[in-house]
């Protein structure tokens, strides 16, 4: 029996003062829901590198 490799993901919670950065989903599943930026960590990436890349890809922030 084989076991599938786990998929590593990251979520980024950016807070400034009393505000938290959230994105409103446009696509299924859950269009209209508010979520934190995030996604899959690429092979060879650290969790920090993956979080920064996803934040930039999804928001344009650097």
PDB file of N, H, CA, C and O in Angstrom:
ATOM      1  N   UNK A   1       0.858  -1.180   0.000  1.00  0.00           N
ATOM      2  CA  UNK A   1       0.000   0.000   0.000  1.00  0.00           C
ATOM      3  C   UNK A   1       0.900   1.239   0.000  1.00  0.00           C
ATOM      4  O   UNK A   1       1.854   1.319   0.774  1.00  0.00           O
ATOM      5  N   UNK A   2       0.590   2.204  -0.876  1.00  0.00           N
ATOM      6  H   UNK A   2      -0.185   2.139  -1.504  1.00  0.00           H
ATOM      7  CA  UNK A   2       1.381   3.427  -0.920  1.00  0.00           C
ATOM      8  C   UNK A   2       0.642   4.550  -0.206  1.00  0.00           C
ATOM      9  O   UNK A   2      -0.587   4.573  -0.137  1.00  0.00           O
ATOM     10  N   UNK A   3       1.412   5.456   0.308  1.00  0.00           N
ATOM     11  H   UNK A   3       2.411   5.437   0.252  1.00  0.00           H
ATOM     12  CA  UNK A   3       0.856   6.612   1.003  1.00  0.00           C
ATOM     13  C   UNK A   3       1.211   7.872   0.217  1.00  0.00           C
ATOM     14  O   UNK A   3       2.373   8.068  -0.139  1.00  0.00           O
ATOM     15  N   UNK A   4       0.239   8.716  -0.056  1.00  0.00           N
ATOM     16  H   UNK A   4      -0.705   8.557   0.233  1.00  0.00           H
ATOM     17  CA  UNK A   4       0.487   9.960  -0.783  1.00  0.00           C
ATOM     18  C   UNK A   4       1.314  10.906   0.078  1.00  0.00           C
ATOM     19  O   UNK A   4       1.141  10.981   1.294  1.00  0.00           O
ATOM     20  N   UNK A   5       2.210  11.620  -0.580  1.00  0.00           N
ATOM     21  H   UNK A   5       2.350  11.559  -1.568  1.00  0.00           H
ATOM     22  CA  UNK A   5       3.017  12.615   0.129  1.00  0.00           C
ATOM     23  C   UNK A   5       2.117  13.770   0.565  1.00  0.00           C
ATOM     24  O   UNK A   5       1.198  14.143  -0.164  1.00  0.00           O
ATOM     25  N   UNK A   6       2.369  14.336   1.739  1.00  0.00           N
ATOM     26  H   UNK A   6       3.115  14.032   2.331  1.00  0.00           H
ATOM     27  CA  UNK A   6       1.543  15.452   2.184  1.00  0.00           C
ATOM     28  C   UNK A   6       1.796  16.699   1.328  1.00  0.00           C
ATOM     29  O   UNK A   6       2.896  16.895   0.813  1.00  0.00           O
ATOM     30  N   UNK A   7       0.781  17.521   1.186  1.00  0.00           N
ATOM     31  H   UNK A   7      -0.113  17.362   1.605  1.00  0.00           H
ATOM     32  CA  UNK A   7       0.910  18.801   0.511  1.00  0.00           C
ATOM     33  C   UNK A   7       1.108  19.864   1.577  1.00  0.00           C
ATOM     34  O   UNK A   7       0.275  20.029   2.468  1.00  0.00           O
ATOM     35  N   UNK A   8       2.219  20.585   1.479  1.00  0.00           N
ATOM     36  H   UNK A   8       2.896  20.452   0.756  1.00  0.00           H
ATOM     37  CA  UNK A   8       2.503  21.632   2.458  1.00  0.00           C
ATOM     38  C   UNK A   8       1.904  22.945   1.977  1.00  0.00           C
ATOM     39  O   UNK A   8       2.055  23.320   0.814  1.00  0.00           O
ATOM     40  N   UNK A   9       1.225  23.637   2.878  1.00  0.00           N
ATOM     41  H   UNK A   9       1.102  23.333   3.823  1.00  0.00           H
ATOM     42  CA  UNK A   9       0.598  24.910   2.546  1.00  0.00           C
ATOM     43  C   UNK A   9       0.961  25.956   3.596  1.00  0.00           C
ATOM     44  O   UNK A   9       1.443  25.636   4.682  1.00  0.00           O
ATOM     45  N   UNK A  10       0.718  27.195   3.244  1.00  0.00           N
ATOM     46  H   UNK A  10       0.326  27.456   2.361  1.00  0.00           H
ATOM     47  CA  UNK A  10       0.974  28.289   4.168  1.00  0.00           C
ATOM     48  C   UNK A  10      -0.176  29.286   4.104  1.00  0.00           C
ATOM     49  O   UNK A  10      -0.782  29.476   3.050  1.00  0.00           O
ATOM     50  N   UNK A  11      -0.467  29.911   5.213  1.00  0.00           N
ATOM     51  H   UNK A  11       0.025  29.757   6.070  1.00  0.00           H
ATOM     52  CA  UNK A  11      -1.395  31.034   5.276  1.00  0.00           C
ATOM     53  C   UNK A  11      -0.623  32.211   5.865  1.00  0.00           C
ATOM     54  O   UNK A  11       0.227  32.027   6.736  1.00  0.00           O
ATOM     55  N   UNK A  12      -0.917  33.410   5.391  1.00  0.00           N
ATOM     56  H   UNK A  12      -1.608  33.559   4.683  1.00  0.00           H
ATOM     57  CA  UNK A  12      -0.202  34.600   5.841  1.00  0.00           C
ATOM     58  C   UNK A  12      -1.200  35.541   6.506  1.00  0.00           C
ATOM     59  O   UNK A  12      -2.149  36.005   5.874  1.00  0.00           O
ATOM     60  N   UNK A  13      -0.977  35.813   7.774  1.00  0.00           N
ATOM     61  H   UNK A  13      -0.206  35.435   8.287  1.00  0.00           H
ATOM     62  CA  UNK A  13      -1.814  36.772   8.488  1.00  0.00           C
ATOM     63  C   UNK A  13      -0.989  38.022   8.733  1.00  0.00           C
ATOM     64  O   UNK A  13      -0.094  38.031   9.579  1.00  0.00           O
ATOM     65  N   UNK A  14      -1.295  39.083   7.985  1.00  0.00           N
ATOM     66  H   UNK A  14      -2.021  39.075   7.298  1.00  0.00           H
ATOM     67  CA  UNK A  14      -0.587  40.357   8.118  1.00  0.00           C
ATOM     68  C   UNK A  14      -1.425  41.283   8.972  1.00  0.00           C
ATOM     69  O   UNK A  14      -2.594  41.538   8.680  1.00  0.00           O
ATOM     70  N   UNK A  15      -0.813  41.782  10.028  1.00  0.00           N
ATOM     71  H   UNK A  15       0.137  41.576  10.265  1.00  0.00           H
ATOM     72  CA  UNK A  15      -1.530  42.679  10.927  1.00  0.00           C
ATOM     73  C   UNK A  15      -0.771  43.995  11.037  1.00  0.00           C
ATOM     74  O   UNK A  15       0.447  44.009  11.216  1.00  0.00           O
ATOM     75  N   UNK A  16      -1.493  45.081  10.930  1.00  0.00           N
ATOM     76  H   UNK A  16      -2.482  45.070  10.784  1.00  0.00           H
ATOM     77  CA  UNK A  16      -0.929  46.410  11.147  1.00  0.00           C
ATOM     78  C   UNK A  16      -1.936  47.173  11.990  1.00  0.00           C
ATOM     79  O   UNK A  16      -3.108  47.290  11.635  1.00  0.00           O
ATOM     80  N   UNK A  17      -1.458  47.686  13.107  1.00  0.00           N
ATOM     81  H   UNK A  17      -0.505  47.591  13.396  1.00  0.00           H
ATOM     82  CA  UNK A  17      -2.339  48.344  14.076  1.00  0.00           C
ATOM     83  C   UNK A  17      -3.440  47.348  14.458  1.00  0.00           C
ATOM     84  O   UNK A  17      -3.138  46.245  14.912  1.00  0.00           O
ATOM     85  N   UNK A  18      -4.687  47.716  14.282  1.00  0.00           N
ATOM     86  H   UNK A  18      -4.932  48.612  13.912  1.00  0.00           H
ATOM     87  CA  UNK A  18      -5.788  46.815  14.621  1.00  0.00           C
ATOM     88  C   UNK A  18      -6.436  46.211  13.377  1.00  0.00           C
ATOM     89  O   UNK A  18      -7.588  45.782  13.425  1.00  0.00           O
ATOM     90  N   UNK A  19      -5.697  46.176  12.255  1.00  0.00           N
ATOM     91  H   UNK A  19      -4.761  46.525  12.216  1.00  0.00           H
ATOM     92  CA  UNK A  19      -6.252  45.682  10.999  1.00  0.00           C
ATOM     93  C   UNK A  19      -5.537  44.412  10.567  1.00  0.00           C
ATOM     94  O   UNK A  19      -4.336  44.260  10.792  1.00  0.00           O
ATOM     95  N   UNK A  20      -6.280  43.497   9.943  1.00  0.00           N
ATOM     96  H   UNK A  20      -7.255  43.621   9.760  1.00  0.00           H
ATOM     97  CA  UNK A  20      -5.735  42.248   9.413  1.00  0.00           C
ATOM     98  C   UNK A  20      -6.047  42.199   7.914  1.00  0.00           C
ATOM     99  O   UNK A  20      -7.177  42.452   7.497  1.00  0.00           O
ATOM    100  N   UNK A  21      -5.025  41.868   7.109  1.00  0.00           N
ATOM    101  H   UNK A  21      -4.107  41.663   7.448  1.00  0.00           H
ATOM    102  CA  UNK A  21      -5.199  41.768   5.663  1.00  0.00           C
ATOM    103  C   UNK A  21      -5.937  40.478   5.314  1.00  0.00           C
ATOM    104  O   UNK A  21      -5.480  39.384   5.643  1.00  0.00           O
ATOM    105  N   UNK A  22      -7.082  40.617   4.644  1.00  0.00           N
ATOM    106  H   UNK A  22      -7.454  41.506   4.377  1.00  0.00           H
ATOM    107  CA  UNK A  22      -7.845  39.476   4.148  1.00  0.00           C
ATOM    108  C   UNK A  22      -8.191  39.727   2.688  1.00  0.00           C
ATOM    109  O   UNK A  22      -8.260  40.874   2.246  1.00  0.00           O
ATOM    110  N   UNK A  23      -8.406  38.657   1.950  1.00  0.00           N
ATOM    111  H   UNK A  23      -8.350  37.726   2.309  1.00  0.00           H
ATOM    112  CA  UNK A  23      -8.797  38.742   0.543  1.00  0.00           C
ATOM    113  C   UNK A  23     -10.193  38.158   0.378  1.00  0.00           C
ATOM    114  O   UNK A  23     -10.547  37.186   1.045  1.00  0.00           O
ATOM    115  N   UNK A  24     -10.975  38.744  -0.502  1.00  0.00           N
ATOM    116  H   UNK A  24     -10.688  39.534  -1.044  1.00  0.00           H
ATOM    117  CA  UNK A  24     -12.306  38.216  -0.790  1.00  0.00           C
ATOM    118  C   UNK A  24     -12.212  37.282  -1.995  1.00  0.00           C
ATOM    119  O   UNK A  24     -11.815  37.700  -3.083  1.00  0.00           O
ATOM    120  N   UNK A  25     -12.579  36.020  -1.796  1.00  0.00           N
ATOM    121  H   UNK A  25     -12.901  35.680  -0.913  1.00  0.00           H
ATOM    122  CA  UNK A  25     -12.487  35.018  -2.861  1.00  0.00           C
ATOM    123  C   UNK A  25     -13.429  35.350  -4.008  1.00  0.00           C
ATOM    124  O   UNK A  25     -14.561  35.780  -3.790  1.00  0.00           O
ATOM    125  N   UNK A  26     -12.952  35.148  -5.228  1.00  0.00           N
ATOM    126  H   UNK A  26     -12.032  34.799  -5.405  1.00  0.00           H
ATOM    127  CA  UNK A  26     -13.779  35.337  -6.414  1.00  0.00           C
ATOM    128  C   UNK A  26     -14.225  34.011  -7.005  1.00  0.00           C
ATOM    129  O   UNK A  26     -15.296  33.912  -7.604  1.00  0.00           O
ATOM    130  N   UNK A  27     -13.380  32.979  -6.829  1.00  0.00           N
ATOM    131  H   UNK A  27     -12.510  33.059  -6.343  1.00  0.00           H
ATOM    132  CA  UNK A  27     -13.614  31.695  -7.490  1.00  0.00           C
ATOM    133  C   UNK A  27     -14.149  30.653  -6.515  1.00  0.00           C
ATOM    134  O   UNK A  27     -14.078  30.807  -5.296  1.00  0.00           O
ATOM    135  N   UNK A  28     -14.690  29.582  -7.104  1.00  0.00           N
ATOM    136  H   UNK A  28     -14.747  29.457  -8.094  1.00  0.00           H
ATOM    137  CA  UNK A  28     -15.111  28.427  -6.310  1.00  0.00           C
ATOM    138  C   UNK A  28     -13.859  27.714  -5.811  1.00  0.00           C
ATOM    139  O   UNK A  28     -12.842  27.767  -6.502  1.00  0.00           O
ATOM    140  N   UNK A  29     -13.867  27.083  -4.712  1.00  0.00           N
ATOM    141  H   UNK A  29     -14.694  27.041  -4.151  1.00  0.00           H
ATOM    142  CA  UNK A  29     -15.004  27.017  -3.810  1.00  0.00           C
ATOM    143  C   UNK A  29     -15.097  28.278  -2.947  1.00  0.00           C
ATOM    144  O   UNK A  29     -14.106  28.981  -2.747  1.00  0.00           O
ATOM    145  N   UNK A  30     -16.240  28.539  -2.464  1.00  0.00           N
ATOM    146  H   UNK A  30     -17.045  27.968  -2.626  1.00  0.00           H
ATOM    147  CA  UNK A  30     -16.513  29.616  -1.507  1.00  0.00           C
ATOM    148  C   UNK A  30     -16.342  31.033  -2.056  1.00  0.00           C
ATOM    149  O   UNK A  30     -15.706  31.853  -1.396  1.00  0.00           O
ATOM    150  N   UNK A  31     -16.878  31.355  -3.227  1.00  0.00           N
ATOM    151  H   UNK A  31     -17.395  30.688  -3.764  1.00  0.00           H
ATOM    152  CA  UNK A  31     -16.789  32.737  -3.700  1.00  0.00           C
ATOM    153  C   UNK A  31     -17.481  33.677  -2.717  1.00  0.00           C
ATOM    154  O   UNK A  31     -18.537  33.359  -2.169  1.00  0.00           O
ATOM    155  N   UNK A  32     -16.872  34.826  -2.507  1.00  0.00           N
ATOM    156  H   UNK A  32     -16.014  35.084  -2.952  1.00  0.00           H
ATOM    157  CA  UNK A  32     -17.431  35.816  -1.591  1.00  0.00           C
ATOM    158  C   UNK A  32     -16.929  35.678  -0.166  1.00  0.00           C
ATOM    159  O   UNK A  32     -17.160  36.567   0.653  1.00  0.00           O
ATOM    160  N   UNK A  33     -16.246  34.580   0.152  1.00  0.00           N
ATOM    161  H   UNK A  33     -16.059  33.857  -0.513  1.00  0.00           H
ATOM    162  CA  UNK A  33     -15.706  34.402   1.503  1.00  0.00           C
ATOM    163  C   UNK A  33     -14.409  35.194   1.664  1.00  0.00           C
ATOM    164  O   UNK A  33     -13.661  35.377   0.704  1.00  0.00           O
ATOM    165  N   UNK A  34     -14.152  35.659   2.880  1.00  0.00           N
ATOM    166  H   UNK A  34     -14.759  35.510   3.661  1.00  0.00           H
ATOM    167  CA  UNK A  34     -12.915  36.356   3.213  1.00  0.00           C
ATOM    168  C   UNK A  34     -11.894  35.355   3.722  1.00  0.00           C
ATOM    169  O   UNK A  34     -12.200  34.537   4.590  1.00  0.00           O
ATOM    170  N   UNK A  35     -10.657  35.417   3.174  1.00  0.00           N
ATOM    171  H   UNK A  35     -10.409  36.082   2.469  1.00  0.00           H
ATOM    172  CA  UNK A  35      -9.606  34.458   3.525  1.00  0.00           C
ATOM    173  C   UNK A  35      -8.263  35.167   3.665  1.00  0.00           C
ATOM    174  O   UNK A  35      -8.072  36.273   3.159  1.00  0.00           O
ATOM    175  N   UNK A  36      -7.344  34.513   4.355  1.00  0.00           N
ATOM    176  H   UNK A  36      -7.499  33.615   4.765  1.00  0.00           H
ATOM    177  CA  UNK A  36      -5.967  34.985   4.424  1.00  0.00           C
ATOM    178  C   UNK A  36      -5.239  34.555   3.155  1.00  0.00           C
ATOM    179  O   UNK A  36      -5.548  33.498   2.606  1.00  0.00           O
ATOM    180  N   UNK A  37      -4.277  35.348   2.675  1.00  0.00           N
ATOM    181  H   UNK A  37      -4.026  36.207   3.122  1.00  0.00           H
ATOM    182  CA  UNK A  37      -3.476  34.928   1.533  1.00  0.00           C
ATOM    183  C   UNK A  37      -2.711  33.649   1.871  1.00  0.00           C
ATOM    184  O   UNK A  37      -2.300  33.451   3.014  1.00  0.00           O
ATOM    185  N   UNK A  38      -2.525  32.795   0.887  1.00  0.00           N
ATOM    186  H   UNK A  38      -2.859  32.956  -0.041  1.00  0.00           H
ATOM    187  CA  UNK A  38      -1.759  31.575   1.126  1.00  0.00           C
ATOM    188  C   UNK A  38      -1.845  30.636  -0.045  1.00  0.00           C
ATOM    189  O   UNK A  38      -2.514  30.911  -1.042  1.00  0.00           O
ATOM    190  N   UNK A  39      -1.155  29.516   0.090  1.00  0.00           N
ATOM    191  H   UNK A  39      -0.612  29.293   0.899  1.00  0.00           H
ATOM    192  CA  UNK A  39      -1.159  28.518  -0.963  1.00  0.00           C
ATOM    193  C   UNK A  39      -0.123  27.451  -0.710  1.00  0.00           C
ATOM    194  O   UNK A  39       0.396  27.320   0.398  1.00  0.00           O
ATOM    195  N   UNK A  40       0.176  26.686  -1.748  1.00  0.00           N
ATOM    196  H   UNK A  40      -0.245  26.792  -2.649  1.00  0.00           H
ATOM    197  CA  UNK A  40       1.098  25.561  -1.627  1.00  0.00           C
ATOM    198  C   UNK A  40       2.549  26.041  -1.560  1.00  0.00           C
ATOM    199  O   UNK A  40       2.933  27.012  -2.212  1.00  0.00           O
ATOM    200  N   UNK A  41       3.333  25.341  -0.762  1.00  0.00           N
ATOM    201  H   UNK A  41       3.021  24.553  -0.232  1.00  0.00           H
ATOM    202  CA  UNK A  41       4.767  25.576  -0.699  1.00  0.00           C
ATOM    203  C   UNK A  41       5.417  24.747  -1.795  1.00  0.00           C
ATOM    204  O   UNK A  41       5.166  23.547  -1.900  1.00  0.00           O
ATOM    205  N   UNK A  42       6.251  25.380  -2.612  1.00  0.00           N
ATOM    206  H   UNK A  42       6.456  26.355  -2.527  1.00  0.00           H
ATOM    207  CA  UNK A  42       6.914  24.702  -3.720  1.00  0.00           C
ATOM    208  C   UNK A  42       8.070  23.839  -3.214  1.00  0.00           C
ATOM    209  O   UNK A  42       8.648  24.129  -2.166  1.00  0.00           O
ATOM    210  N   UNK A  43       8.409  22.778  -3.953  1.00  0.00           N
ATOM    211  H   UNK A  43       7.939  22.542  -4.804  1.00  0.00           H
ATOM    212  CA  UNK A  43       9.553  21.948  -3.555  1.00  0.00           C
ATOM    213  C   UNK A  43      10.818  22.792  -3.416  1.00  0.00           C
ATOM    214  O   UNK A  43      11.123  23.613  -4.282  1.00  0.00           O
ATOM    215  N   UNK A  44      11.543  22.587  -2.332  1.00  0.00           N
ATOM    216  H   UNK A  44      11.295  21.920  -1.629  1.00  0.00           H
ATOM    217  CA  UNK A  44      12.776  23.324  -2.084  1.00  0.00           C
ATOM    218  C   UNK A  44      12.581  24.663  -1.395  1.00  0.00           C
ATOM    219  O   UNK A  44      13.560  25.308  -1.018  1.00  0.00           O
ATOM    220  N   UNK A  45      11.340  25.095  -1.222  1.00  0.00           N
ATOM    221  H   UNK A  45      10.544  24.571  -1.528  1.00  0.00           H
ATOM    222  CA  UNK A  45      11.031  26.365  -0.565  1.00  0.00           C
ATOM    223  C   UNK A  45      10.885  26.156   0.929  1.00  0.00           C
ATOM    224  O   UNK A  45      10.377  25.124   1.367  1.00  0.00           O
ATOM    225  N   UNK A  46      11.324  27.121   1.708  1.00  0.00           N
ATOM    226  H   UNK A  46      11.737  27.960   1.352  1.00  0.00           H
ATOM    227  CA  UNK A  46      11.042  27.092   3.141  1.00  0.00           C
ATOM    228  C   UNK A  46       9.622  27.616   3.349  1.00  0.00           C
ATOM    229  O   UNK A  46       9.078  28.276   2.464  1.00  0.00           O
ATOM    230  N   UNK A  47       9.016  27.337   4.496  1.00  0.00           N
ATOM    231  H   UNK A  47       9.458  26.801   5.216  1.00  0.00           H
ATOM    232  CA  UNK A  47       7.689  27.903   4.759  1.00  0.00           C
ATOM    233  C   UNK A  47       7.679  29.435   4.657  1.00  0.00           C
ATOM    234  O   UNK A  47       6.724  30.020   4.146  1.00  0.00           O
ATOM    235  N   UNK A  48       8.737  30.072   5.141  1.00  0.00           N
ATOM    236  H   UNK A  48       9.513  29.597   5.556  1.00  0.00           H
ATOM    237  CA  UNK A  48       8.820  31.546   5.058  1.00  0.00           C
ATOM    238  C   UNK A  48       8.874  32.010   3.609  1.00  0.00           C
ATOM    239  O   UNK A  48       8.163  32.942   3.232  1.00  0.00           O
ATOM    240  N   UNK A  49       9.709  31.371   2.794  1.00  0.00           N
ATOM    241  H   UNK A  49      10.286  30.614   3.100  1.00  0.00           H
ATOM    242  CA  UNK A  49       9.804  31.734   1.379  1.00  0.00           C
ATOM    243  C   UNK A  49       8.466  31.532   0.673  1.00  0.00           C
ATOM    244  O   UNK A  49       8.048  32.372  -0.124  1.00  0.00           O
ATOM    245  N   UNK A  50       7.798  30.422   0.964  1.00  0.00           N
ATOM    246  H   UNK A  50       8.137  29.739   1.610  1.00  0.00           H
ATOM    247  CA  UNK A  50       6.497  30.158   0.359  1.00  0.00           C
ATOM    248  C   UNK A  50       5.458  31.182   0.772  1.00  0.00           C
ATOM    249  O   UNK A  50       4.648  31.616  -0.046  1.00  0.00           O
ATOM    250  N   UNK A  51       5.479  31.571   2.049  1.00  0.00           N
ATOM    251  H   UNK A  51       6.138  31.218   2.713  1.00  0.00           H
ATOM    252  CA  UNK A  51       4.530  32.573   2.539  1.00  0.00           C
ATOM    253  C   UNK A  51       4.758  33.915   1.855  1.00  0.00           C
ATOM    254  O   UNK A  51       3.803  34.568   1.434  1.00  0.00           O
ATOM    255  N   UNK A  52       6.014  34.329   1.743  1.00  0.00           N
ATOM    256  H   UNK A  52       6.789  33.798   2.085  1.00  0.00           H
ATOM    257  CA  UNK A  52       6.309  35.610   1.093  1.00  0.00           C
ATOM    258  C   UNK A  52       5.942  35.588  -0.384  1.00  0.00           C
ATOM    259  O   UNK A  52       5.410  36.568  -0.905  1.00  0.00           O
ATOM    260  N   UNK A  53       6.223  34.474  -1.064  1.00  0.00           N
ATOM    261  H   UNK A  53       6.656  33.678  -0.640  1.00  0.00           H
ATOM    262  CA  UNK A  53       5.872  34.359  -2.481  1.00  0.00           C
ATOM    263  C   UNK A  53       4.359  34.412  -2.676  1.00  0.00           C
ATOM    264  O   UNK A  53       3.869  35.127  -3.551  1.00  0.00           O
ATOM    265  N   UNK A  54       3.617  33.656  -1.862  1.00  0.00           N
ATOM    266  H   UNK A  54       4.016  33.076  -1.152  1.00  0.00           H
ATOM    267  CA  UNK A  54       2.157  33.653  -1.985  1.00  0.00           C
ATOM    268  C   UNK A  54       1.577  35.036  -1.694  1.00  0.00           C
ATOM    269  O   UNK A  54       0.661  35.481  -2.384  1.00  0.00           O
ATOM    270  N   UNK A  55       2.098  35.707  -0.691  1.00  0.00           N
ATOM    271  H   UNK A  55       2.842  35.345  -0.129  1.00  0.00           H
ATOM    272  CA  UNK A  55       1.625  37.061  -0.361  1.00  0.00           C
ATOM    273  C   UNK A  55       1.821  37.984  -1.559  1.00  0.00           C
ATOM    274  O   UNK A  55       0.923  38.751  -1.907  1.00  0.00           O
ATOM    275  N   UNK A  56       2.994  37.912  -2.191  1.00  0.00           N
ATOM    276  H   UNK A  56       3.723  37.289  -1.908  1.00  0.00           H
ATOM    277  CA  UNK A  56       3.273  38.765  -3.343  1.00  0.00           C
ATOM    278  C   UNK A  56       2.393  38.388  -4.532  1.00  0.00           C
ATOM    279  O   UNK A  56       1.848  39.267  -5.200  1.00  0.00           O
ATOM    280  N   UNK A  57       2.250  37.093  -4.802  1.00  0.00           N
ATOM    281  H   UNK A  57       2.693  36.380  -4.259  1.00  0.00           H
ATOM    282  CA  UNK A  57       1.434  36.648  -5.938  1.00  0.00           C
ATOM    283  C   UNK A  57      -0.031  37.040  -5.793  1.00  0.00           C
ATOM    284  O   UNK A  57      -0.669  37.439  -6.768  1.00  0.00           O
ATOM    285  N   UNK A  58      -0.556  36.930  -4.595  1.00  0.00           N
ATOM    286  H   UNK A  58      -0.038  36.606  -3.804  1.00  0.00           H
ATOM    287  CA  UNK A  58      -2.000  37.149  -4.403  1.00  0.00           C
ATOM    288  C   UNK A  58      -2.373  38.604  -4.147  1.00  0.00           C
ATOM    289  O   UNK A  58      -3.522  38.996  -4.354  1.00  0.00           O
ATOM    290  N   UNK A  59      -1.405  39.413  -3.696  1.00  0.00           N
ATOM    291  H   UNK A  59      -0.472  39.095  -3.528  1.00  0.00           H
ATOM    292  CA  UNK A  59      -1.737  40.798  -3.358  1.00  0.00           C
ATOM    293  C   UNK A  59      -0.939  41.838  -4.135  1.00  0.00           C
ATOM    294  O   UNK A  59      -1.372  42.983  -4.270  1.00  0.00           O
ATOM    295  N   UNK A  60       0.227  41.441  -4.647  1.00  0.00           N
ATOM    296  H   UNK A  60       0.578  40.512  -4.537  1.00  0.00           H
ATOM    297  CA  UNK A  60       1.121  42.399  -5.285  1.00  0.00           C
ATOM    298  C   UNK A  60       1.996  43.127  -4.284  1.00  0.00           C
ATOM    299  O   UNK A  60       2.839  43.936  -4.673  1.00  0.00           O
ATOM    300  N   UNK A  61       1.810  42.851  -2.997  1.00  0.00           N
ATOM    301  H   UNK A  61       1.126  42.194  -2.681  1.00  0.00           H
ATOM    302  CA  UNK A  61       2.623  43.492  -1.965  1.00  0.00           C
ATOM    303  C   UNK A  61       4.006  42.864  -1.927  1.00  0.00           C
ATOM    304  O   UNK A  61       4.155  41.666  -2.164  1.00  0.00           O
ATOM    305  N   UNK A  62       5.019  43.671  -1.629  1.00  0.00           N
ATOM    306  H   UNK A  62       4.898  44.645  -1.436  1.00  0.00           H
ATOM    307  CA  UNK A  62       6.379  43.144  -1.504  1.00  0.00           C
ATOM    308  C   UNK A  62       6.962  43.498  -0.154  1.00  0.00           C
ATOM    309  O   UNK A  62       8.103  43.140   0.139  1.00  0.00           O
TER     310      UNK A  62
END
